[in-house]
Amino acid sequence: MRVKKQHPNILFIFTDQQSASMMSCSGNPYLHTPAMDSLAQKGMRFERTYCTNPVCVPSRFSLFTGHMPSDIGLGSNDTGQILSLPEHILQNGLGHLLNEAGYHTVYGGKQHLPKTNVEQLGFSYIEKDERDDLARSCARFIKNSPSQPWALTASFINPHDICYMALREFRAEAESKRLLQKADTEIKTLEEALNMPSDLPDPPLPQNHFPQKNEPAAIEIIRNQRGFRKWVCKHWGEEQWCRHCRAYARLTELVDAQIQRVLDALEESEQADNTVVVFTSDHGDHDGSHLLEHKTALYEEACRVPLIIRWDDRIPAGSACRHVVSNGLDILPTLCDLAGRSAPEGLKGFSLLPLLSSYEGDIRRRDLVPIESEFGRALWSEDYAYVRYNVPGNAEQLYDLRNDPGQTRNALFDPQNREVVERFRADFELRFLN
């Protein structure tokens, strides 16, 4: 059976700041995520999925255009240097592409895109709330969905509220005060998470909690980049860091419950067997690894994200894929493939459908995933991560992910890695510097 000749409904769900490890189906014993687990039980979990940039705006730009953020000169959440997006990128936004394939495209929740909005990318915007109201609006849309194929994107905010834990601990600087003044809902939700009862043990400190050996100088700059980051790194002890881990787990459980409401509506509508569900996140959170919280650094915790694709009876239930994939580059071509149309020419992503069963055609997969940051660039393979920061001081890093998954030391100068390093250097020059 050739799945690409069918045109299923598409339910695209994504969260904000959720690391790949923050699901019980990925082996995390410190949280319950039944909604995410149910997707994995009925579909395929892509275990080695990475974002294009471990902060919100650049990553979201990639998810809805299929472009690397550097294609428009975007390295961080600061969009001040960008006047507008090129028209050809806007017109080839995900919503427009699916519209042209006959889909009714709608979007609800957080946008946070550079110099554009989801309407300009081809979506009807149905809900500005990013929490419970979003879940209700998505459920209502599914129950009253049009007869034509539909594509619904639900962009939930959590577990992003974890950002406010460090902010509320350090109120001395003007930036923290300004952010906290507009964060009543975020602080309330964070407090709810901290006080949520759980039958699970509290998460311990990450095994890679302390700074890595031969740490890049850029990482210390990231720690000191904003006043609240610098303060918590100097003043938090084990108890405070573990509270951060507990809050992150509970916030993930809260968003999982919101996702469950959307999935319940899909089941009740009797459309589940003809709906592809794609679940991912824009980036992760360091959550105490490397003495960091928030995002930005080119470490697994910030760069590796969940990705699950469920299509009942067409994808082997409970299957897993270990190949490296890029959610920002590969999801858009995948959704185009599902819709029976080609992705725009010139994109660097691959459709993931060939990695699923019941597909007739050539299987293409990537060997390397490119990742960018305002502080450097990186290439991830199944076995290694090669990072080159643009700040002098241990700027070039090689991590042996097979033997050192926590990225605790630089393996660049290990004699057995000489050929590996040379291959990565050549690939880096080809992909980023030519």
C-alpha positions, 0 to 999 in steps of 0.5 A: 500500500502506498500511503502517499496517495491517501490524503488524511486529516493532519493534527499537528501538536507541539509544545514549548521547551520540552526536551526529548527525555520528558516523556515516560515513554522515553524512559523517564521514571519521574513523570506521567505522560499518558497522552504522549505515551499513547501516541508512541504506543500507536505510532512511531517515536523518532528517538533522535530528533533535533531542532534547528536552533534551541530557542523559540523564534528560530525553531518555529520559523523552521517548523513552518517554512522548512528553512534553516534560521540562517537563511534569513539571518536569524540566530536568536529570539532577537528579530530586530535585524530582520525587516521582513520575510522574503515573499517566496518564504511566506507564500511557501509557508506550511499553511499555504502548501496544505491549502493548495493541496485541498486542506482547510488549515487552522492554527491555535495557540502560541505563534512567536514567529519572526516578522510574520504571523500564522495567517501570512503563512496560510492558516486561519487563527482560531484561538489565542489562548495557549492552555486549557482554552486552546485544548477546548477550541481544538476539541470543538474544531475537531467535533465540528470539522469540515468535510474536506481534509483538515490540518489543525495545528495546536501550539501549547505553551508548556512546559515553558513556564519553567522559565519563570522559576529562575526569574522569580528567584532574582527580582533585582534587575529591571528585566526580571521585574518587567517580565514578571509584571506580565506573568501572573498566569505563568507564575500561578501555573508554576506554583500549581506545578510545584504543589502538585501531588505525585506518586512518583519520586522527585527527580534527582540532579542530572548526572551531568549537572556539573560543568563539562571538562574542557567547557567551551568559553561560550557556555560561561557567557550563556550562564552570565548572559542575563542576570537571573541566569548568573544569580541562580548558577551562583546561589542555587544548591542541590535542593533548588535545582531538584525543585526546578526538575520537579516543576519541569516534570509537573508542567510537562504533565499539565500540558500532557493533560491538555493534549489528552483532551484534543486526542479524546475529541479526535477519538469521539469524532471517529476520525482517528483512523484517517488522521495523522497525528504529529507531535513535537516541541520547538526545543528543550530545556537544560533543566540543571544539566551543565549547571544551566537552566533555560535553553540556547547552549548546543547540548542534547537537553536543549537541542533534542526534542520529542517527535512522534507520528501516529497513523492508525493501522498504517504505522507499526504500533509502538515502533521506534526510529533511531535515525537522526532527523530534524523536526524543523527541516523534515516535518514540512516535507513530511506533511506535504508528502502526506497531502500528496504534493511536493515540497518547495524546491531548494529545501534541505529537509526529507519526508519521513514517510519512507522511514515508516512501514507500508511505503513503496519507494526509495528510503532517504535518510540523513546522516547529519543534522545541522543545528545553529545558535547565536553562539555557534553551529553544530552537526549531530550524527547518530554517534557524535556531536560536532560543535564549533562555537564562535567564541574563542576558548575551547570553541571546537568540541566533539562529543562521543554520544555512544560513550558520553551521552551527557556530553561531559568531556571534549573528545576532539583530541582523542587519537581514535577520533582523528578521522571522525574529526576530519570528516566533521570538519569537512562536512562543517565547511561544506554545510555552513561556510560555503 
